[in-house]
Amino acid sequence: MQDQIGSLLSKYDQRVPRYTSYPTAPHFGPQVRPAHYRQWLAALDPGAPLSLYVHIPFCDSMCWFCGCHTKIVKRHQPVTQYLDVLLQEIDLVADALGPRRQVCHLHFGGGSPTILAPAEVDTLFARLRGRFDILDDADIAVEIDPRDLDPAVIPALARGGVNRASIGLQDLNPKVQAAVNRMQTFEETEEVIETLRAAGIDSFNIDLMYGLPHQDVAGVAATIDGALRLAPDRLCLFGYAHVPWMKKHQRLIDEAALPGPESRFAQYMAAADRLTRAGYRWIGLDHFARPEDSLAVAAKDGTLRRNFQGYTTDGAEARIGFGPSAIGVLPQGFIQNTAVMHDYREMVASGELPIVRGRRLSDDDRLRSAVIERLMCDLSADLGRISRDFGSGAADFAAEIAALDGMLADGLVEIEQGDLGPVVHVTAKGRPFVRAACAVFDRYLNPGETRHARAV
């Protein structure tokens, strides 16, 4: 059995995108400019609710495994100055949209969004609610680092309407924590969760990782057991992506302490087994949710979606990103803000939307995006039906079906003939390799690109 796993990993554990979008961010370019974004915003259906993402690009310490766009600050002044610019960007976008638009999803990410002071949280929510009609049943989520959370921020989040929190935990082993510069006790994590619940924010998910230095199956299992004691609604199990040529701070991690491919795989499967035995539904590649949670319900009824925050119930046709590096998606394509803080400030101060790159979607992009999203979300894609919906023919995928022969022979996928054409199913054995199956449908992927993480 171990030999078989090793063989599969050697074949399919290649560097491929996480497919939180298609085309993926490396294929965005400078062809999309602020003027295009204004046109796209103005063309949106005024009756369709929007999804908003707000990026807070600051932390007070660097987790060495981090792949996010963030900056370490020791003083609060840069955060306060940034908030002023962020509020201006919100106004610019709202003005470009026209009449006050409804919002069904609102996500605060980072960095550490809770680095904001309580009064600043109030100010940010006041501006968002002043410029947008945030629906009463909107999903409003915030990412939280329990280590540096000012308890006074939690009532401010509750006043703003936050109803879900995403708690970073990663691993409970002090040796692992020291190896990635993130010391965090179970008790401080538990205390934050209890405070959130007392404030009425009682829906939360916990982020865990495998593949970190010094991790092994027993340690990951112990972390899972600790996380289960916190009774989260959802858990996310992310594989550490070691890309020090892209994220220089990852050079501080001892590569000799990183587990090899077979150990990573064993950690992933052991964690998934423990979570499913605890009653959580395994969703897509790396999410787990209680059966009654909205994410599990969406997975069951086929409405699950995937975006830059991972798996989601967010079905909005347009997602607006605020802050440096933030990515948005509209029916016409993707847009991304500059990641350079100085440029972000200058563009916003001049009244210009801070867009520097993006991707206008072709019909083929939309078709392939739908196939990849269904594979990632449902582990199944009816190529004939999807092709029909996009005015194409399933024969367009003849080369891709042929390219799946190896995965078919290894029992990772099954292909049946549906009413309208081939239907690709990722098997239980193939679930860990679903990104490799998606890569077959990726017209832009250059195999072996080092910018991507390994598939498992």
PyMOL commands that set and color helices and strands:
alter all, ss='L'
color gray80, all
select helices_A, chain A and resi 2-12+25-27+34-42+77-97+113-115+118-131+146-148+153-160+174-179+186-198+217-229+248-252+255-257+261-277+294-301+341-349+363-378+383-389+394-403+405-409+431-439
alter helices_A, ss='H'
color red, helices_A
select strands_A, chain A and resi 50-56+58-59+71-72+101-110+132-144+164-170+204-210+234-239+281-283+287-289+305-307+310-312+319-322+327-330+333-337+355-360+380-382+413-417+422-426
alter strands_A, ss='S'
color yellow, strands_A
deselect
rebuild
show_as cartoon
